[in-house]
């Protein structure tokens, strides 16, 4: 063969390769870059032609990649930049990949054809780039359940096709952007149907120009932010609106009359604001199912008659709204009514249910002035009248006078084919052959309150299965379990999705199911509003076997390596005497190198190291269902260690990690704190880039939550004094007997926890400061604490002392007295109590009853006011506070239990007076060892 023939053959081969390799070279390069930078991508991402090889999650139109759908794959990565090189992308769904911890890059603006951007439930952080406003084809934006910060870009107002905007459950701040002559705003989104912006830190007034009659909004969800000012009356122009959530903000003024124009509205949530004026007349809301007006400051008024005209009403919540008089019996005749909560008002007279009430009705009327019950001899509903005059006599009925207890999620499934694990809330299928894809649906709102009615779940199941069937997804059935309302009144339910035609889902099946639930491209049941789907990590069967084989090989190699290490250790011991270093370097603390600035292995007393794998297991891989709290440090999870101990697991988030020395110092400090009124550090984890603190689990939550009535636990006067005493003892221990002594710096009602016996424990030492620094003349460079509780002297001078904690503790005492926030209606609680000193009744929490019946009240108020004196020199020490509260306890309880309420008897008097401390030695006998502290604890 001559040279010409060889060249001709080569050209033909190249042409064949070009014809076969249909993927655009730029797209191929972008996908290969993802392969290099991301972990846990689908195993079939192999070869040089993704479009022709059907890579999982990659959809092409001829040579170009147009869709990347990898939802629920468990991806791990730190950059999204390579994704933005797929310039023809139309749909991007990477939802439910918590391991994607990255910024959303400005280059997202390159994807000009994008109509769907779904990044729900990832680990994204940083600011939302303004370049997102250049994606003129966008219809869906789902960035919820991340950690985005900064403001909402005004450029989103450029997206004229946008229908779905969900930025909820982030850390966004600032105002809602409104258009100006030079900038766009959300008011220009006339085709938008969904504004989901709840659970952020948005603030300022909600501007009236945000809304107009041209808009087509169905859902306006702004709850759990920091909005102030009045509710704009222009919301009444949104005649298509079905769900309005403005609850849990700081909104003031009256409810606009124009809201009554919303005839299509089915759910209205205005609770937990500072609304005033007359109780609103919402007669025009003829479609209303769910109404929550609780915890506002409306004028005292009789129960509105229009309640009884709401024929579609299922749920009426108007707790703490100053309603008075008798409840009209016509209200209970509403045929769909399921729940009425009118607690903590001034309702009076005789309760008359009439004859047409439903046996499914739950009626909660505790803490009112009801004196009689018309149907007392025979009634058939769930009724609570605790703390009414009818329940205070000797003949009080046990059934309807029983105190409300703590509400837990229901162990209920539909269909009833699974059972629930109460710790992790995971339903295990009775049919063990099928492996379901599981997760949680968290709804923005629902139209009902009866969690056990199968009607609702039948309807929801039909909606979701219809969507799966239309998309030809391999789904056999769905099961719903453990429904509940969370603390913010969001309905949530576990879901199991069972495969069809196979025992388990493959990666494509999981991605398609997750994508369907995330985008919600189907008509939901009329009882439910949009939801967020957060999945549980799914183990794919074929890959599991492969990984097991890898584990066997790894274990074998590990065993051989262990033998070599032991032999080497013996050799070193006999020849060089360095076995001690070998042991130290093989311990869980090896990451603390004694030769560098970390200062060596931490010296712990009581706390233990716990592996990251064990923590993943006991929190269901840190699932959202295990979350019991969150803060600036990170999230707190409930878990159960292999020892069986329930614990609270505090995991540092991205951006909150400390250096080796700082973290070591913190756990050394916390491990030395041992007192029955201080939350104990059980252990910690410091591996795989994680910094995790493990505390004892305190079952009844924060003092603030219990004071607000959310827990259903009633705190009487004696119990409140006992909580004050417990907290004072814990704080005094920290100041005077911990070694070194500690200043807490953030004492507040959310940092005092109540256990199952309502004993109080001081918690959260995230910004604590060792007193050894104060002795060196320490002055803070940054004032830390919580507004309302913060010592004004510390705030002005930056000089931190133990008396700063005393001031904060005094504010907590006033909270216990009034059940009011430190700052309310722009007034500080200390000033309000001072103004009311002539008449305690005006300031008392109504649940405490008459001031004249509270033993020791005057001394209690006097002590609290001493604690909040302007200068620290005028305030008592915490041990002095303890002594005073013990005296007050004796005045409040004629025959107190000395073991429960007094500790003074165990201490000597006279010459030993200066050595007095209000606790047993058993409480702190493990806190003797001193350790140097040179860095401020985070």
Secondary structure by P-SEA (a helix, b strand, c coil): ccaaaaaaaaaaaaaaaaaaacccaaaaaaaaaaaaccccccccccccccccccccccccccccccbbbbccccccccccccccccccccbbbbcccccccccccccccccccccbbbbccccccccccccccccccccccccccccccccccccccccccccbbbbcccccccccccccccccccccccccccccccccccccccccccccccccccccccccccccccccccccccccccbbbcccccccccccccccccccccbbbbcccccccccccccccccccbbbbcccccccccccccccccccccbbbbccccccccccccccccccccbbbbccccccccccccccccccbbbbbccccccccccccccccccccccccccccccccccccccccccccccccccccccccccccbbbbcccccccbbbbbbbccccccccccaaaaaaaaaaaaaaaaaaccccccccccccccccccbbbbbbbbbbcccccccaaaaaaaaaaaaaccccccccccbbbbbbcbbbbaaaaaaaaaaaaaaaaaaaaaaaaaaaaaaaaaacccaaaaaaaaaccccccccccccccccccccbbbbbaaaaaaaaccccccccccccccbbbbbbbccccbbbbbbbbcccccccaaaaaaaaaaaaacccccccccccccccccbbbbbccccccccaaaaaaccccccccaaaaaaaaaaaaaaaaaaacccccbbbccccccccbbbccccbbbbcccccccccccccccccccccccccccccccccccccccaaaaaaaaaaaaaaaacccccccccccaaaaaaaacccccccccccccccccccaaaaaaaaaaaaacccccccccaaaaaaaaaaaaaaaccccccccccccccccccccccccccccccccccccbbbbbccccc
